[in-house]
Amino acid sequence: MIKVLINGACGRMGCEVEKLVEAADDLKVAAKVDKMADKSGCYSDINDFDGEADVIIDFSNHLGTAELLDYAVKKNIPTVIATTGHTDEELEIINEAAKKIPVFHSANMSLGVALLVELAKRAAEVMPDADIEIVETHHNRKLDAPSGTALMIAKELKKVRQKAKLVLGRSGNGKREPDEIGISAVRRGNIVGIHEVYVSTDSQTITLKHEAHSRALFAEGGISAARFILGKSAGLYDMNSIVTE
């Protein structure tokens, strides 16, 4: 039985993870942690839990990254980080922790998005002169724009378009430059998440689209990631690791 510590357990995603863990035959909740603990049996400080856990699934807030990984490294617990909005300093903390324990970090926990990224990279390779635009749409309460997922897609595309520069939103006068990757953010209603990649030449367009229908999708991805990194050596893993293994 895999013992799962859920960090950010009182949030919407943490609650989804808890439901899925409790429904799985091979998983059990080791502990629930949340800075805003408002339910019975939930720790407000991760350091207060001194029991056993096989893996941590983190759907809390990027501001707690340093404390979380300090605990995970100290306890030698593989960790899935599913939060977004990390600063460069926090990303460096993640990279350092991954030298000591398995760390799974992805701005989007969807297997479908991972496949979208691979298809987009392939299209960018096959059509080297095509314009690339990314459009992401989320609910009106999302704080970061563009989304971590859109930035992740762009980062992966830059691996095959090494001279590309990101343009976040378009305004003012001036034509589009050939080496740009544009990212546009839309915020409306209660949309879980839509990511579209357009690869266009003067004569044709390839459109790749992923739409999340339920936030449970990301909880499912978090659990898949947790199962994936168990038994892995120290290192940094992501959804592409699952797709390409």
C-alpha positions as CSV (number, residue, x, y, z in Angstrom):
1,M,0.0,0.0,0.0
2,I,1.4,3.4,-1.0
3,K,1.1,6.0,1.7
4,V,0.4,9.5,0.3
5,L,1.0,12.8,2.1
6,I,-1.3,15.4,0.5
7,N,0.0,18.9,0.8
8,G,-2.6,21.6,0.2
9,A,-5.3,19.1,1.3
10,C,-7.9,21.7,2.0
11,G,-7.9,23.3,-1.5
12,R,-10.0,22.1,-4.4
13,M,-7.3,20.1,-5.9
14,G,-6.2,18.6,-2.6
15,C,-9.7,17.5,-2.0
16,E,-9.8,15.8,-5.4
17,V,-6.6,14.0,-4.7
18,E,-7.9,12.8,-1.4
19,K,-11.0,11.4,-3.1
20,L,-9.0,9.5,-5.6
21,V,-6.5,8.2,-3.1
22,E,-9.3,6.9,-0.9
23,A,-10.9,5.2,-3.9
24,A,-7.7,3.4,-5.1
25,D,-6.9,-0.1,-4.0
26,D,-3.1,0.5,-3.8
27,L,-3.2,3.9,-2.1
28,K,-3.9,5.3,1.4
29,V,-3.7,8.8,2.9
30,A,-0.7,9.0,5.2
31,A,-1.4,12.6,6.2
32,K,-3.2,15.8,5.1
33,V,-1.4,19.1,5.4
34,D,-2.6,22.6,4.7
35,K,-1.5,26.1,5.9
36,M,-5.2,27.0,6.0
37,A,-6.2,23.7,7.7
38,D,-10.0,23.7,8.3
39,K,-10.8,20.0,8.5
40,S,-10.3,17.4,11.2
41,G,-7.1,15.5,11.0
42,C,-5.3,18.1,8.8
43,Y,-1.9,19.4,9.9
44,S,-1.3,23.1,9.4
45,D,2.5,22.6,9.4
46,I,4.1,19.8,7.4
47,N,6.9,19.5,10.0
48,D,4.3,18.4,12.6
49,F,3.8,15.1,10.8
50,D,6.4,12.6,11.9
51,G,4.8,9.5,10.5
52,E,5.6,7.4,7.5
53,A,4.9,8.5,3.9
54,D,6.0,7.0,0.6
55,V,5.3,10.0,-1.6
56,I,4.1,13.6,-1.3
57,I,1.6,15.2,-3.7
58,D,1.7,19.0,-3.5
59,F,-1.2,21.1,-4.7
60,S,-0.6,23.9,-2.3
61,N,1.1,27.2,-3.2
62,H,4.5,27.9,-4.7
63,L,5.4,30.1,-1.7
64,G,5.7,27.0,0.4
65,T,8.2,25.3,-2.0
66,A,11.3,25.8,0.2
67,E,9.7,24.4,3.3
68,L,8.1,21.5,1.5
69,L,11.3,20.4,-0.1
70,D,13.4,20.9,3.0
71,Y,11.0,18.4,4.7
72,A,11.0,16.0,1.7
73,V,14.8,15.9,1.5
74,K,15.1,15.5,5.2
75,K,12.7,12.6,5.2
76,N,13.9,11.3,1.9
77,I,10.4,11.3,0.4
78,P,9.8,11.4,-3.4
79,T,7.7,14.5,-4.2
80,V,5.2,15.6,-6.8
81,I,5.0,19.4,-7.2
82,A,1.9,20.4,-9.1
83,T,1.8,24.1,-8.1
84,T,2.6,26.9,-10.6
85,G,3.9,30.4,-10.5
86,H,7.4,29.5,-9.2
87,T,10.0,32.3,-9.0
88,D,13.5,31.6,-10.4
89,E,14.7,31.2,-6.8
90,E,12.0,28.6,-6.1
91,L,12.9,26.7,-9.4
92,E,16.5,26.6,-8.2
93,I,15.3,25.1,-4.9
94,I,13.4,22.4,-6.9
95,N,16.5,21.7,-9.0
96,E,18.7,21.3,-5.9
97,A,16.2,19.0,-4.2
98,A,16.1,16.8,-7.3
99,K,19.8,16.1,-6.8
100,K,18.9,14.3,-3.6
101,I,15.4,12.8,-4.1
102,P,13.1,12.1,-7.0
103,V,11.1,15.3,-7.8
104,F,8.2,15.4,-10.3
105,H,7.5,18.9,-11.3
106,S,5.1,20.0,-14.0
107,A,3.1,23.2,-14.6
108,N,0.3,20.9,-15.9
109,M,-0.4,17.4,-14.6
110,S,-2.4,16.3,-17.7
111,L,-1.1,13.5,-19.9
112,G,-3.1,15.0,-22.7
113,V,-1.1,18.3,-22.4
114,A,2.1,16.4,-22.5
115,L,1.0,14.8,-25.8
116,L,0.0,18.2,-27.1
117,V,3.5,19.5,-26.3
118,E,5.2,16.6,-28.2
119,L,2.9,17.1,-31.2
120,A,3.5,20.9,-31.2
121,K,7.3,20.4,-31.1
122,R,7.1,17.9,-34.0
123,A,5.0,20.4,-36.1
124,A,7.5,23.2,-35.3
125,E,10.3,21.0,-36.6
126,V,8.6,19.9,-39.8
127,M,7.5,23.5,-40.5
128,P,10.5,25.5,-39.5
129,D,9.3,28.8,-41.1
130,A,5.8,28.7,-39.6
131,D,4.5,31.2,-37.1
132,I,3.6,29.8,-33.7
133,E,1.0,31.3,-31.4
134,I,-0.3,29.9,-28.1
135,V,-3.7,30.9,-26.7
136,E,-4.7,29.8,-23.2
137,T,-8.1,30.3,-21.6
138,H,-8.9,29.9,-17.9
139,H,-11.6,30.9,-15.3
140,N,-11.8,34.5,-14.2
141,R,-10.3,33.7,-10.7
142,K,-6.9,32.5,-12.0
143,L,-4.1,34.7,-10.7
144,D,-1.1,34.1,-13.0
145,A,-1.2,35.1,-16.7
146,P,0.0,33.6,-18.9
147,S,-0.6,30.3,-17.3
148,G,2.2,28.0,-16.2
149,T,1.1,25.5,-18.8
150,A,1.3,28.0,-21.7
151,L,4.8,29.0,-20.5
152,M,5.8,25.3,-20.3
153,I,4.6,24.7,-23.9
154,A,6.6,27.7,-25.1
155,K,9.7,26.6,-23.2
156,E,9.5,23.2,-24.9
157,L,8.9,24.8,-28.3
158,K,12.1,26.8,-27.8
159,K,14.0,23.6,-27.7
160,V,13.3,23.2,-31.4
161,R,13.2,27.0,-32.1
162,Q,16.3,28.0,-30.2
163,K,16.3,31.6,-31.5
164,A,12.7,32.2,-30.7
165,K,11.6,35.0,-28.3
166,L,8.4,35.0,-26.4
167,V,5.8,37.8,-26.9
168,L,3.3,37.9,-24.0
169,G,0.2,39.5,-25.4
170,R,0.2,41.9,-28.4
171,S,-0.4,45.6,-28.4
172,G,0.9,48.7,-30.2
173,N,2.2,49.0,-33.7
174,G,4.6,46.7,-35.4
175,K,4.5,43.6,-37.5
176,R,5.1,40.1,-36.2
177,E,8.7,39.0,-36.3
178,P,9.5,35.5,-37.8
179,D,11.2,34.3,-34.6
180,E,8.4,35.1,-32.2
181,I,6.3,32.7,-30.2
182,G,3.2,34.6,-29.1
183,I,1.2,33.8,-26.0
184,S,-2.2,35.2,-25.3
185,A,-4.2,34.8,-22.1
186,V,-8.0,34.8,-21.9
187,R,-9.9,34.9,-18.6
188,R,-13.6,34.3,-18.5
189,G,-16.3,32.4,-16.7
190,N,-15.6,29.1,-15.0
191,I,-13.4,27.5,-17.7
192,V,-11.1,24.8,-16.2
193,G,-8.4,25.2,-18.9
194,I,-8.0,25.4,-22.7
195,H,-4.6,25.5,-24.4
196,E,-4.3,25.9,-28.2
197,V,-1.2,26.0,-30.3
198,Y,-1.4,27.4,-33.9
199,V,1.4,26.6,-36.3
200,S,0.8,28.6,-39.5
201,T,2.4,29.3,-42.8
202,D,1.0,31.5,-45.5
203,S,-0.8,28.5,-47.0
204,Q,-1.9,26.3,-44.1
205,T,-2.4,26.0,-40.4
206,I,-2.1,23.2,-37.9
207,T,-4.2,23.7,-34.8
208,L,-3.6,21.6,-31.7
209,K,-6.0,22.0,-28.8
210,H,-6.4,20.5,-25.3
211,E,-9.4,21.2,-23.2
212,A,-9.7,20.1,-19.5
213,H,-13.3,19.3,-18.6
214,S,-12.8,18.7,-14.9
215,R,-10.2,19.7,-12.3
216,A,-10.2,16.0,-11.4
217,L,-8.0,15.6,-14.5
218,F,-5.1,17.2,-12.7
219,A,-5.6,15.2,-9.5
220,E,-5.5,12.0,-11.6
221,G,-2.3,13.3,-13.2
222,G,-0.8,13.9,-9.7
223,I,-1.5,10.4,-8.7
224,S,-0.1,9.0,-11.9
225,A,3.1,11.1,-11.3
226,A,3.3,9.7,-7.7
227,R,3.2,6.2,-8.9
228,F,5.7,7.0,-11.6
229,I,8.4,8.4,-9.4
230,L,8.3,5.6,-6.7
231,G,11.5,3.7,-7.0
232,K,13.1,6.2,-9.3
233,S,16.6,7.5,-8.6
234,A,17.1,11.2,-7.5
235,G,16.3,13.5,-10.4
236,L,13.9,15.9,-11.9
237,Y,10.9,14.4,-13.8
238,D,7.9,15.8,-15.6
239,M,4.9,14.6,-17.7
240,N,7.2,14.2,-20.7
241,S,9.1,11.6,-18.7
242,I,5.9,9.5,-18.6
243,V,5.1,10.0,-22.3
244,T,8.6,9.2,-23.5
245,E,9.5,6.3,-21.1
